[in-house]
């Protein structure tokens, strides 16, 4: 397969590229390398894959020095003309769209970034996929779409009309726009609602990275809702396994589908939504305990109220993923945290 991966220098994008290359596919990665978090970390991910960041020029293609099947291009998907040129030149079979402005709390202070990256850019991706007859678009949605839903575990058939963050609202919008293109243009699309991904090369704005850094430096860690949080932490390898398996499972038109059935995760169009989560929520204090054990250090805990845009619990129902794809994430939090801490110590030269 010839696959485009957007957000290729990001956390999940980096691991997805590695897996696709391992499976023998030709991959083109794009990323705008913005400064939402440490650009050096993004460049180091690329360097790990044989892409030399010092050679990067905006919109120029660079082939990996270690794997000729991988080409990277620094490109902003909001740039419609450059994106169209890329699709015309490369003639992709499949698209894995992972690029987005991430983060719930950041959406409270910089909403414009979410409209540009998550709405305008997604329309550009949809248009390119339509015009260039892409066989399957798989895109990242989020557990944040569940908003005020308090029915646990979260099912893909649950109502998601009550968002509590702009980030979640943009991801819900992506699902709606994808369905429109599936319906109007017969473009197969699958949205994946990721649940709290973590693991090596993770994002510095996420809990595991922040907690590990603070504990090592002897600084307090901030525990919202006074630590009474449950998160369906999902190891990045499990996320990627789900992405790869779904990629080859192309949704088909289903004329028998009826709106009365209320299966809003499917359609008469070639459209589908899946949760990808560990299906086993972890108490935040137990999560911290696992980090403390790996570091052999004790955290200084600062208890704070629930933050705007946050929910106290996430919990993925993955029955449709199991039934349709035959896959169930299963990595334990102890193993996942250990892998992250080992990477963190190596990356930052901590002994």
N, C-alpha and C positions, 0 to 999 in steps of 0.2 A: 504494500500500500504506500501511496504518497500522501503523507499526513501533514497538515498545518497545525501547529500548536501555538496558540496565542498566550501571552503571559509566560513565555518559556523560561524567563530568568526568575520567575517567582517560585515560591516554595513547592506547590503542587505541580506547576509546569515543569520545573527542573526534574522532578522525579518521574513525571510522565514521559518526558523526552527520553530519559535513560531507559525506561522500560520498552518503549517503542523501538528504540535502536537495538536493544538487546534481542527483541523479537525479529529483527532483520528488516524493519521498514525504513523507507526513506522519510526523513523528517525535516521540515523547515520550521524553525522557531522564530517568533517575533516578540518583541517587548520594547516598550518605550523607555525603560530604565528610569522611571521617575523617582523622586526623592521622598516618597511617602515614608519609607524607612531606608536604612543604610544602603546606599548604592553599591558600596564596596562588597557587601554580601552578595548582591545580585551578580556583580562582575566575577566574584570568586566562584559562584556556581557555574557560570559560563566557562571560566578558566578550567574548572574541574572536568569539563566536557571537551576541552581542546579548542575552545573559542577564546582567542586572545583579545581581551577588552581594549588593549592599547591600540589595536588596529580598527576599532569600531569607528565608522563614519555613518552619520544619519542616512538611512535608506540604502546603504551599501550592503551587499551580501558577503558573508564570510563563511568559508567552509572550515569545519573542525579539523584541527591538525592531527587528531587521533581517530576520527571516524568520518570517512568521506561521505557517509550517508546523511550527515547532519550539516545543515546550513542555517546560519543565524543572521537575522537582519534587525537592526534597531529601527523600529517603525511604530508610529502611533496609529492605532486603528481608527482614531478620529479623523485621520487624513485619508479621506475617501479615495482620492485619485491614486495615491501610492498603494493603497490596499487593492484597488482594482487592477493596477499594473502587476502586482504580485500574483494575484489569482490568474491573470491572463498568462503570465510567464511560466508559472509552476504547474498549472493544470492538476490541482489536488484531487484526490479521490475522497478524502475524509477531512473534517475539521474538528479539532478539539479546542473549544473556546474557553480559556481559563482566565484571560485578562479581565481585570475589573478593578475598580477602586474598592478596596476591602475596608472592613472595620465599622462597627456599629457606632462607637462613640465619636469617631472622627467625622461622621456624617452630620453630627450636631453643629460642628463649627465650620465645615467646608462643604456645603451641599452641592455647590457648582461642580466639584470634582466628580461627584456621583452621576450627575446628569450627563456630563461629557463622556465619561468612561463607561458607564453602565447602560445608558440609554442611547445616546447618539451613536456611539461606537458599535453597540449591538445591532442597531439598524443597518450599519455599514456591513457588518458580517453577514447578516441575513440577505442583504441585497447581493453581495458577492456570491454567496452560496447558491442563491436562486439563479443568477445570471450565468454561473459557470457549472451548473448541473452537479453539485456536490452530492455524493451518494448518501452521506449521513453527517449531520451536524450534532455533535454532543457538546453541551455547554454546562458550565457551573452555575447552579442555583445555590440555595442556602437554606439551612434550617431556620434562618431568620424570617422566612416567609410565613411561618406559623403564627407569629405575632401574639395576639391575645388568646390564642387557642390553649385551653387548659385540659384537653382530653389527651391522656397519656396511655400508650406511646403515640407520637405523632404519626398519623397515617397519611399517605399521599391522597387519599380520598377526603380528607378533612377540609373544611372551609378555611381559606387563607385570605380572607377579605379585610382583616383587621390588623394591618401592620402597625408596629410601634416604633419603627426606625425608618429613616429614608433609605438606608442600605437595603433593608428587607423589602421596602416598596419597589426599589429598582429591580430587585431579583424577581419579584412577583411580576413586574412589568415584562421582564425578559421572557417568562413563561407564556404570558399572554401574546406577546409579539411573535414568539416562535410558533404558537398554535395557529396564528393568523397566516403565516407563511406556509405552514404545513397544509392548511386547508385550501388556501388560494392557489398555491403553486406546486402542491404535492411534494414539498421538500421534507424529507424525513428528519425529524428533530427529536432529541432526547435531552431532557433537563435532569441534572443530578443535584439533589439537595444534600450538600455535604454537612456533616455534623462535626464541628470542632476538630479539625485536622491538626495533628501534631507529629513531631518526629525530627530527625536530623535535618539540618539546613533550614529549620523553621523560621518563621517571621519573628522579628524582635518585639513586635507589639502584642504578641499573644502570651497567654498566661504562663505556659511552661518556660518560655524564654525569659520573661520578666522575673518570674519567681526564682529560677536558677541563678540568674545574674545577681539579684538582690541578696539571696542567701549567701552566695560566695563572698559578696562585698560587705556582708554584715549589716545590710540595710533592711528596713521593714518591708514586708510584702503586704499589698492591699487586698483584703478579702471582702468583696462586696456582699451585701445582704447578710453581713455578719458571719460569712462563711457558710451560710445555709443555701448552697447552690448545688445543683446536680447537673453534670454535663456528660453528654454521650461522646466522650473523647474517642477519636477514631485515628488509628495509626496511619501514617501517610502511605505505606505500602498497601494497606487494605483499600484506601481510597483509589490508588492507582490501579489496583487489580480490578476494582469495579469499573473504572473508566475504560480500561482496555477490553474487558469482557462485553460491556455495553456497546462499544464502538462497532463491533462486528454483529451485533444483534439489532438489525435495522427494523424500526417499526413499520408496519404495513397498514394500508388503508383497511378499515373495518366497517363496511356498509351496515353491518348488523348492530353497531353501537348506537345506543339511544340515550338522549339526555336524561330521560326518566330514570335511568340506572344510577345516576349520580356518581359514576366513576370519573371524577374530574381529573384523574391522572392519565386518562386515555381519551381517545376520540375516534370519530369515523375517519379522520385524517391520519397520516402516518406520524403520530405524535405520542410521546410517552414521558412520564415523570417517575423518577425513582428516588427514594431515600438511600443514602449511603452513610450508615452509622454503625457503631459497634453493637447497638442494641443492648447496651448494658451501662446505664448511667452511673457515674462515679461521684461520690460526695467530694466537694472541693477540698475539704480538710484531709480526706484520704489521699487525694491527689498530691497535696503538699507533703503528706507523710512519705509517699513514695519518692519524692524528690529529696527530702531530708535523708532518707535511708541511703540513696545512691551517693549523695554528697558527704554523708557522715557529718552533717551539720544540722543545727536547729534553727528554724526560721523565727524571725521576729514578726509577729502578726499584728497588723493594724486592721481592726474590724470597722467596716464602713457600711452605710445603708445601700440598698439596691440603687443602681445608677439608671438614669433615664435611658430608655431603649433596650435595657437588659430584661431577660426573663429568668425566673428562678430555676427553671428546669428545662432540659432538652432530652428527648428520648425518641429514638427512631424506630418505627415499625418497618421492618425490611422484608416482610412476607412476600411482597411482589417481586423484589430483587431475587429472593431465594427461588420463588416459583418460576419466574421467567428466565432468569440468567443462571440459576443453580449456584449462586454464590452468597456466602455469609461472612462478613468480616469477623475476625476472631482474636486479634492480637491483644494480649493482656496489657493492662496499664503498667504493670511492673516491668515487663519486657520493653515496652515502648519508651518509658521514662529512662530506663537504663541506656537504651540506644541513643537517646537524645543527649543525656548527660555525658556519655563517652565522646560523642561528636563535639559537644560544646567545649569540653576540656581540651580536646585536640586542636580545635579551630582557634581557640584563644590562648593556647599554650599554657594551660593551667595544670600544675602537677600536684 
